[in-house]
C-alpha cells in the first residue's frame, strides 16, 4: 500500500509539472504551485523507504525473541502509517472503511502485545529516567 501511494503521488507530481511547463509556465512557478503535492510525494517516499529498511533489518536477524518483538513493532509502524493517511487510501480505493476500522483495532492489539516488551527498546534509546512519565507504565 505504501509503494502504491508513493508511485501514485509521484506520477501525479510529474503530470502536474509537465502540464505547467507544456503550457509555457516558468518551471519555478510550476513547482511552487504544486509544492503541496511534492511534499506529499516526498513524505510518502520516505515512509515507504523507512518501512522497507525496517523489514530488511528484521529479516537479517536470527530467529528469536528480538526478531518477534521487532516484527510486532514493524507491523505497528506500518499500520499506524496507513492509519494516519487512511483518508488518502480510502479516496483512492485502496482501503474500505471496514478495513480502516480493522486496522485501528489491530493497532490497539499490537500495542497490548508490545507493552510488556517496551522497556528494553526504551532503555536502548537511553532516554533519561526523568524524561519518562513513569517506568510503571511500561511494565
C-alpha positions in Angstrom: 0.0 0.0 0.0 2.8 2.4 0.8 4.5 1.7 -2.5 1.3 2.2 -4.4 0.7 5.6 -2.6 4.3 6.7 -3.3 4.1 5.8 -7.0 0.7 7.3 -7.5 1.7 10.6 -5.8 5.0 10.8 -7.7 3.1 10.2 -11.0 0.7 13.0 -10.1 3.5 15.4 -9.4 5.2 14.6 -12.7 1.9 15.1 -14.6 1.3 18.5 -12.9 4.8 19.7 -13.5 4.8 18.6 -17.2 1.4 20.2 -17.8 2.5 23.5 -16.4 5.8 23.5 -18.4 4.0 22.4 -21.5 1.6 25.3 -21.0 4.6 27.7 -21.1 4.8 28.5 -17.4 8.0 29.3 -15.7 9.3 26.0 -14.2 9.9 27.6 -10.8 6.3 28.9 -10.8 5.0 25.5 -11.7 7.0 23.9 -8.9 5.7 26.5 -6.5 2.1 25.8 -7.5 2.4 22.0 -6.9 4.6 22.2 -3.8 1.9 20.5 -1.6 1.9 17.6 -4.0 5.7 17.5 -4.0 5.8 17.5 -0.2 3.2 14.7 0.0 5.1 12.6 -2.5 8.3 13.2 -0.6 6.7 12.1 2.7 5.2 9.0 1.0 8.7 8.2 -0.4 10.4 8.5 3.0 7.7 6.5 4.8 8.0 3.7 2.2 11.8 3.7 2.5 11.7 3.6 6.3 9.4 0.6 6.2 11.5 -1.2 3.6 14.6 -0.6 5.6 12.9 -1.8 8.8 11.8 -5.0 7.1 15.2 -5.7 5.6 16.9 -5.3 9.0 14.4 -7.6 10.7 14.9 -10.3 8.0 18.7 -10.3 8.7 18.2 -11.0 12.4 18.5 -14.6 13.7 15.2 -16.1 14.9 14.4 -15.4 18.5 12.5 -13.1 20.9 14.2 -10.0 19.5 13.0 -10.7 16.0 9.5 -11.5 17.1 9.3 -8.2 19.1 10.7 -6.2 16.2 8.2 -7.8 13.8 5.4 -6.6 16.0 6.9 -3.2 16.2 7.3 -3.1 12.4 3.7 -4.1 11.9 2.7 -1.4 14.3 4.7 1.1 12.3 3.3 0.1 9.0 -0.3 0.1 10.3 0.0 3.5 12.0 1.5 4.9 8.8 -1.5 3.7 6.9 -4.0 4.7 9.6 -2.5 8.3 9.7 -3.3 8.7 5.9 -6.3 6.5 5.8 -8.4 9.2 4.1 -6.0 9.1 1.1 -6.2 5.3 0.9 -10.0 5.3 1.1 -10.2 8.1 -1.5 -8.0 6.1 -3.9 -9.9 2.8 -3.4 -7.1 1.0 -1.5 -8.9 0.8 1.8 -12.5 0.3 2.7 -14.0 1.8 5.9 -14.4 -1.6 7.3 -10.7 -2.4 6.8 -9.8 1.0 8.1 -11.6 0.2 11.4 -9.9 -3.2 11.4 -6.5 -1.5 11.2 -7.3 0.6 14.2 -8.3 -2.5 16.2 -5.1 -4.3 15.1 -3.1 -1.3 16.2 -4.7 -1.5 19.6 -4.0 -5.2 19.8 -0.3 -4.7 18.8 0.1 -2.0 21.5 -1.2 -4.5 24.1 1.2 -7.2 22.8 4.1 -4.7 22.8 3.5 -3.2 26.1 5.3 -5.9 28.2 8.2 -5.7 25.7 8.6 -1.9 25.7 11.1 -1.4 28.5 14.1 -2.9 26.6 13.6 -0.7 23.4 13.1 2.4 25.5 16.2 1.6 27.6 18.1 1.1 24.3 17.4 4.7 23.3 18.9 5.9 26.6 16.0 8.2 27.5 16.8 9.7 30.8 14.6 8.5 33.6 13.3 12.0 34.4 12.1 12.2 30.8 9.9 9.2 31.2 6.5 9.7 32.8 6.8 6.5 34.7 8.5 3.2 34.2 5.4 1.5 35.7 3.5 2.5 32.6 5.9 0.4 30.5 5.9 -2.6 32.9 
